[in-house]
């Protein structure tokens, strides 16, 4: 991927390569409650549906990146 220098004034940026949603059959909030109950209510921005726990807003803002859901994977 090539991005213009005007988008990266420091010369580089760090991104986590993650999807904003999970492929789980269960809701993320249910999995969080089961596996990490101490984190329930502490997730910044909350969790909706099968939303992921790591924000992709930086990739959207700086790279205009959006998830494309491949219906073959459903």
Secondary structure, 3 states (H helix, E strand, C coil): CCCCHHHCCCCCCCCCCCCCECCCCCCHHHHHHHHCHHHCCCCCCCCCCCECCCCCHHHHHHHCCCCCCCHHHC
